[in-house]
């Protein structure tokens, strides 16, 4: 066990964390983020990569951009989206590396499974 002192988050930090987790807690948005981990894409490319409708992708891209997680770059008639905040990739990596992903774990038991495997 480490003896280093950890700084506990204050209420403001907890509110920011809750907002981040709420935004990233949507499966559609996670698919969009996954598609962008390889680099910048247009809306049509994200639609193709995720299998979601253009309207749905656009709605989620707007929220992810407003949150500061994504960057939007306009070139002519196209908009290119990319991951702006490296915390997004780090958080996804941390979750995926520290928790075994199984298809047979019921969602109602997933928090207990996470605690057990941590």
C-alpha positions in Angstrom: 0.0 0.0 0.0 1.3 3.4 -0.9 2.0 5.9 1.8 1.8 8.9 -0.5 -0.8 11.5 0.5 -3.7 11.8 -1.9 -5.6 15.1 -2.4 -9.2 14.5 -1.8 -11.6 16.3 -4.3 -13.5 19.3 -3.0 -17.2 19.8 -3.8 -16.4 21.7 -6.9 -14.2 19.0 -8.2 -16.8 16.3 -7.4 -19.4 18.3 -9.4 -17.0 18.5 -12.3 -16.3 14.7 -12.1 -20.0 14.0 -12.0 -20.6 16.0 -15.1 -17.8 14.2 -17.0 -19.1 10.8 -15.9 -22.6 11.8 -16.9 -21.4 12.9 -20.4 -19.2 9.8 -20.9 -21.9 7.5 -19.4 -23.8 7.3 -22.7 -23.1 4.4 -25.0 -23.6 6.4 -28.1 -21.1 9.1 -27.0 -18.6 6.4 -26.1 -18.9 5.0 -29.6 -18.3 8.4 -31.0 -15.2 8.9 -28.7 -13.9 5.5 -29.7 -14.2 6.4 -33.4 -12.2 9.6 -32.8 -9.4 7.9 -30.9 -7.7 7.2 -34.3 -7.8 10.9 -35.3 -10.1 13.6 -36.7 -13.2 12.6 -38.6 -16.1 14.3 -40.3 -19.7 13.8 -39.2 -20.3 11.4 -42.1 -17.3 9.3 -41.2 -18.4 9.2 -37.5 -21.9 8.1 -38.7 -20.3 5.3 -40.7 -18.0 4.2 -37.9 -20.8 4.2 -35.2 -23.8 3.1 -37.2 -25.9 5.9 -35.7 -28.1 8.3 -37.6 -26.6 11.6 -38.6 -29.1 13.5 -36.4 -28.1 11.4 -33.3 -24.4 11.8 -34.0 -24.8 15.6 -34.5 -26.7 15.9 -31.2 -23.9 14.1 -29.3 -21.1 15.9 -31.1 -22.6 19.2 -30.1 -22.7 18.1 -26.4 -19.2 16.7 -26.5 -17.9 19.8 -28.1 -19.6 22.2 -25.6 -18.2 20.1 -22.8 -14.6 20.7 -24.0 -13.9 17.0 -24.8 -13.9 17.5 -28.6 -12.5 20.1 -30.9 -14.4 21.2 -34.1 -12.6 22.5 -37.1 -14.5 23.8 -40.1 -13.0 23.3 -43.6 -15.3 24.5 -46.4 -18.6 22.7 -46.0 -17.2 20.0 -43.7 -16.6 20.0 -40.0 -13.8 17.8 -38.6 -14.0 16.6 -35.0 -11.2 15.4 -32.8 -10.5 14.6 -29.2 -9.4 17.9 -27.6 -9.0 16.8 -24.0 -6.4 13.9 -23.4 -8.2 13.1 -20.2 -10.9 11.4 -22.3 -8.5 8.8 -23.7 -6.8 8.4 -20.3 -10.1 7.8 -18.6 -11.2 5.3 -21.2 -7.9 3.5 -20.9 -8.0 3.5 -17.1 -11.5 1.9 -17.1 -10.7 -0.7 -19.7 -7.4 -1.7 -18.3 -8.6 -2.0 -14.7 -11.8 -3.9 -15.3 -12.2 -7.1 -17.2 -14.8 -6.7 -19.9 -17.2 -9.6 -20.0 -20.5 -10.1 -21.7 -21.9 -12.4 -19.1 -21.9 -9.9 -16.2 -25.3 -8.5 -15.5 -25.5 -4.7 -15.5 -27.0 -4.7 -12.0 -23.9 -6.5 -10.7 -21.3 -4.5 -12.6 -20.4 -2.1 -9.8 -19.8 -5.0 -7.4 -17.7 -6.8 -10.1 -15.7 -3.6 -10.5 -15.1 -3.3 -6.7 -14.1 -7.0 -6.5 -11.6 -6.7 -9.4 -10.1 -3.4 -8.3 
